[in-house]
Amino acid sequence: MLPKSRIFSALIIGLGIMLLAWGLLSPYFLHFDGRMPLDLRNTTFTLTDDKAKARIPQQDKVVTVPVSRQYHAQFMDPVDTNSVTARIGVTTMRVSNQDELDRLIDATVWSYRLDRFTGQALTEATMTDQPASSAKQVPIDALWVKFPVNAAQSTYQVFDVTLRKAVPATFQEELEINGRKVYRYRQDIEPTNVAMSYAGPFNTKKLEGEETGYLFHSGTRDYYVDQKSGLVVDIHEQIDDFYGTKTGEKKEQALLFDGQLSEESRSDMLTQAAQIDDGSLIRQLNWVAIGLGSLLTIAGLAGVFGLFARKP
């Protein structure tokens, strides 16, 4: 019969191996690392400007009127551990008593695969716009609805829906909002001729003297990002879209918009970000399990081989 000391040592080895296995293998099947959850409730950003200037194409005039721009994201199948399909609708609309189609300034719907951890697009986007048109494939090799977990104080390439390409977003400052560390990144958009990039029903118009006017897109956009989770919690857009000559001389206003989220919406976004586990506590516990498991295994082996046995 084995001495009780060796039986106890064998049990210690078993416990040590269990702790080692948990610490080493749990990261592969338990994910507490801030990756994009699939059950987010607040996925709509509504930016409003009560004194925007917007052109009414049907009447060929510019009016001062409340305008809202909405980004609405859905995350759907196919989905796996590291990626998900994102469907994003972007709508800009005048606030008035007209029918919805008469108030609509522009609307696009985008579908693509994104990395749930980094927010990086993994595929081209399938895009449809209004008025209804056939689907198009648009390269979208950038971030958009999510920044990387543990966002850095650096520059990221972030997609611009009007230009349909990435524009650098550069770190500006660190803020503390509702007890959360928030990074602000800014996109500076130099006046860019949209009509030279892709065809669109409103990318050109006739100016006085039958001169062709080209749509130019310009402005700034600030992204407020929860540093730990990488979730965007606020957006502030100052957009100046206008029709100008080929050389960029401004002739007519298309859209002058200064909008951001309400305080209530931003607070909801921050509360949601705080509920996402970034995995820091789990990682610490895993390292404790690995360390303790190693010590117990070594101690158990020593006991099995009689190193702790009493000498006669």
N, C-alpha and C positions, 0 to 999 in steps of 0.2 A: 504494500500500500504506500502511495506517495505521501511524503511528509506534508502536513498542513501548510507549511510555508511555501512549498512549491505549487500547491493547488492555488493558494492565494496569489502567487506570482503569475500563474497562468491567467487568472481572472484579470489581473492588472494589465497584462499584455493585451487581452481581448478588448478591454475598455480603451486602452491607448490606441489600438488600431482603429477602433470605431471613431474616436475623435479625429485621428489623422485622416481617415476616409471622408468624414464630414467636412473638415476644413479644406481638403484638396478638391473634392468633387462637387460640393454644393453650388459653387459658382456656375457650374455647367447646366444645372437643372432648376436653380432658383435665381430669378433675375430681380435684384433690387439695386439697379444701377441707373435709375433716372430715365430709362428709355421711354419713348412715347407710349403712354397708356392708350388703350383702345376704347375706354369708356369715359373720356373727357366730356363734361357737360357743357362747358363754356367754350365754344369753338367759333363764335361769331364776333367779329370786330366791326362795330358801326362807328364810323368817323363822321362828325357833323360840322358844318360851317353854316351859320345862320345868315351870313352876308356874302356868300359866294357869287361869283360872276360866271354865268353859263350861257352858252350860245344855244338858241333854239333853231335847229336846221330848217324846219318847215317854214319859219318866218324870217330866217336869215337875220336875226337880231340877237343882241346880248342883253340879258336881264340880270338884275341883282335879286337873288332868291336863295332860300335855304336849300342846301344840297347835302345829301348823305352818300357816303361810300361804304359799302359793306363787303367784308371778306368773310365768307362762310366755308369752313372746312369740315369734311366728313372723312372718316377713316374706315375702310371696308376691306372685304376679301378681294383677292387673296392676301392673306397675312401669315407671317411666320415669326419666329423668335426675333429676327433682326430687321425685318422690313414690313412695310404695310402699303396698301394702295391709298393714296390721298386724292380726294375730289374737292376742288376749290372753286367756288363761285365768286366772282368779283362783279359787283354792280354799282354803278354811279347813277344817281337819280335826283331830279329836282323834287322838292317838296311842294306840292300844290294839289288842287282839287281835280286836276285832269286825270284821264285814264292812265293806267300804269305805263302802257306803251308810249303814250305821248310825253310822259315825264322822264322816260328812260334816256340817259345820256350815252351809256355804253354798258355792255354786259358780256362777260366771257366765262366759260366753264373749262377747268383744267383737270386732267387726270394723269397721275404718274406714280411711280413707286419711289418711296423715300426710305432712308435708313432711320430706324427708330431711335438710334443712339446719337448719331451726328446731325440728323436733319438733312443730310445731303441727298439730292435727287439721284436716283439710280438708273433712271430711264428717261427717254424723251417724253414730253407731255403730249397727250391728245387734247386738242383745244377746239372748241366751238364758240362762235361769237354771235351776237345779235346785231342787226337782224339775222335770222337763222341762216346758217351757211354750212357747207360740208366740213367735216372734221379735218383738222390739219395737224401735222406732227411738228412740234417746236422743241428744239434743244433747250434743256433747262438744267444745265450742269452747275447748280448753285443751291444755296439754302433758300428757304422762303418762309414756311410756317413754323419752323423750329430751328434753333441754334444748337450747337453741340452741348452735351452735358458738361458741367464745369467749364462754362464759356470763358475764353481767354480775353485778355486785354490786347486785342490785335485787330486785324482787318479780315473780314469775311466777304466772299462774293455772294450777293443776295439778289434774287430775281426781281426785275421790274416788269410789271404786267403791261405797261404801255409800250415800252421799248422792246419787250419780249426777249430780253437778254439780261445778263448779270451786270450789276453795278456794285463797286466796292462799298462796303459799309464799315467805317473805321471807328474804333473805340474812342469815346469822348470823355466819359466820366463814370465814376462809381457812385451810386446812390443807395440810401437805405429807405425803403418805402414799406410801411406796415411791418417793420421788423425783418424784411427780406433784403438781401444784397441784390441790387439791380444794376446792370450795365447798360449804358446808353451808347448806341452805335448810330452813326449818321451816314446816309447816302447823299452825296452832292451830285446832282444830275445837271450837267451842262446842257444848254439848249441843243437838242439833237433832232435832226430831220427824220421824223417817223416814216414819211412817205418813201424815203430812200431805203428803208429796211424791209418793208413788206407792204403789200397792197391792202387798202381798206376803204370802205365807202366814204369815210369822213377824213381821210388823210390829205385830201386836196380840196380846194374850192376856188371859184373865180373871185378875184378881187376887182376893185375898180379899174376900169380901162382894160378889162378882159385879161388881166395878168393872172397867172396861176399862183395861188397861195399854197404853201406846203405846211403841214402840221408839224410844229416843233414842240417837244416835251422837255420841261425843265423844272427845277425846284430842289427841295430837300425833303428827306424822309428820315425821321428818327425812330429807331426800334429800341424799345425798353425791354430788356431780356432778364428774366430771373436767372441769376448766375449759376445756381446749382443744377436746376432741371433743364435749362436752355429754352424754356417756354417763353414765347413772346407775351408780354403782359400789357403792352400799350404801344400804339403807333401814332406818330404825329407827322402829318403830311402838309407841306406847303408847296402846292403845285401851281405852276404857271405854264399852261399850254396855250399856244397861240399859232395863228397862221402868218407866215412870213415869206419873204422872197427866198430864192435859193441861197443867198448869202447870209440869211438869218435875220434880216431886218424885220422887226415886228410890225405887222399891219393890222390884224384884227385879233381880239381875244377869243379863245375857244373855251378855256376853263381857268378860273382863278379860284383856288380852293385852299383853305387853311383849316384842317380838321383833325380831331383826335378823339379818343374815347372819353366817355363821361367818367367822373370820379368813382361812381358806383360800379361801372363795368370794370375799371382797372382794379378795384378792390376785389371783385369776384375772381378776376384772373390770378391775382396774387394769392388768394386763398386756395385756389385750385393748385397752383404751383407748389404751395407748401405741403400739400397732401401727397406729393410724389416722393417716394423714398429714393434718396440718392445713393444708398448702399453703404455709406460710411460706417454706420454702426455694425452692419452685417459683416463688412470686411474686417473690422477690428475683432469681432467675435470669432471669425474664421481663423485669424492669426492666433488668437488665444487657444482655440481648439487644436491647431497644429502644434503649438508650443507645448501645451499640456499633454497632448497625445504622444509627442516624442519623448517627453520625460517619463511618462508612465510606461511606455514600451521599453525604454532602456532599463528602468528600475525593475520591471517584470522579468526581463531577460536575465538581469543580474541575479534575481532571486531564483529563477529556474536553474541556473547553473551553480547555485549554492554559494554565491559570493557573500550572502548575508547569513549563512548558516553558522550556528555556534560551534566553536572549536571545543573538542573534549578536553 
